[in-house]
Amino acid sequence: MAKLTFLAPVQVETNGGVHEIDSVQDAMMFLKHWPTGRRGPVFTCAERSCNAAIAGQMSVEQARQAFVSFARIAGVLISAEPLSPLPKVGRKQPRQRAV
C-alpha cells in the first residue's frame, strides 16, 4: 500500500508526548489507540474519512482535514498548518481619473 502523505503534518499531544502525524496511515494508528470511551461522532468521521482515502474514495487532504477537526475538538491539536492560506488583503488604492 502506498503511503498517503499529508501536504503538511499535524502535531497532536497525548499523555505529555507530542506526535507528528504526516500520513493517513499515521492518523489511523493514532485513532486506533484513542480511548473507546472518548470516541464520538467526530472521531467516527475522521476514521471513516481516513478509510475512504485509503480506498481512493476521498482525497488525502480531505482525510487530513477530518483528522485536524477531530484533534481540535478532542483538545489534542498542537498545530496544523493551513494548506491554502488566504492572501493578505490590503487596502485598495483609489482609482485615478483620466484627465
C-alpha positions in Angstrom: 0.0 0.0 0.0 1.4 3.4 -0.9 1.9 5.9 1.9 -0.8 8.6 1.7 1.3 11.5 2.9 -0.3 14.8 4.0 1.0 18.0 2.4 1.6 19.4 5.9 2.0 17.4 9.1 -0.4 17.6 12.0 1.0 17.8 15.6 -1.0 16.4 18.4 -0.2 15.9 22.1 -1.3 13.0 24.3 0.0 11.9 27.7 2.6 14.7 27.6 4.0 13.4 24.3 4.0 15.2 21.0 3.2 13.2 17.9 3.7 14.3 14.3 1.0 12.8 12.1 2.1 13.1 8.5 0.0 10.5 6.6 -3.4 8.8 6.6 -1.7 5.7 8.0 -0.3 7.7 10.9 -3.7 9.2 11.6 -5.4 5.7 11.5 -2.8 4.4 14.0 -3.4 7.4 16.3 -7.2 6.9 16.0 -6.8 3.1 16.7 -5.3 3.9 20.1 -7.8 6.6 21.0 -9.7 5.6 24.2 -13.0 3.8 23.3 -14.9 5.9 25.9 -13.9 9.1 24.2 -15.0 8.2 20.7 -17.9 10.1 19.3 -19.3 11.4 16.0 -16.2 13.5 15.1 -13.9 10.5 15.8 -16.1 8.4 13.6 -16.0 11.0 10.8 -12.2 11.1 11.0 -11.9 7.3 11.0 -14.3 7.0 8.0 -12.5 9.7 6.1 -9.1 8.0 6.6 -10.6 4.7 5.4 -12.2 6.4 2.4 -8.8 8.0 1.5 -7.1 4.6 1.7 -9.9 3.2 -0.6 -9.4 6.0 -3.0 -12.9 7.4 -2.4 -11.7 10.7 -0.8 -8.6 12.8 -1.1 -5.7 12.6 1.3 -6.2 16.2 2.2 -9.9 15.8 3.0 -9.0 13.0 5.3 -6.3 15.3 6.9 -8.9 18.0 7.5 -11.3 15.5 9.1 -8.4 14.4 11.4 -7.5 18.0 12.2 -11.1 18.7 13.1 -11.2 15.6 15.4 -7.9 16.6 17.1 -9.1 20.2 17.6 -12.4 19.1 19.2 -10.7 16.4 21.2 -8.3 19.1 22.6 -5.1 17.4 21.4 -4.2 19.6 18.4 -1.0 21.5 18.8 -0.6 22.7 15.2 -1.8 22.1 11.7 -0.5 24.4 9.1 -3.3 25.6 6.8 -2.9 24.2 3.3 -4.0 27.2 1.3 -3.7 30.4 3.3 -5.8 33.3 2.2 -3.8 36.0 0.6 -3.4 39.1 2.7 -5.8 41.8 1.6 -4.6 45.3 1.6 -6.5 48.5 1.2 -7.5 49.3 -2.3 -5.9 52.3 -3.9 -8.3 54.8 -5.2 -8.7 54.9 -9.0 -7.2 58.0 -10.6 -9.3 59.8 -13.1 -8.2 60.3 -16.6 -7.7 64.0 -17.5 
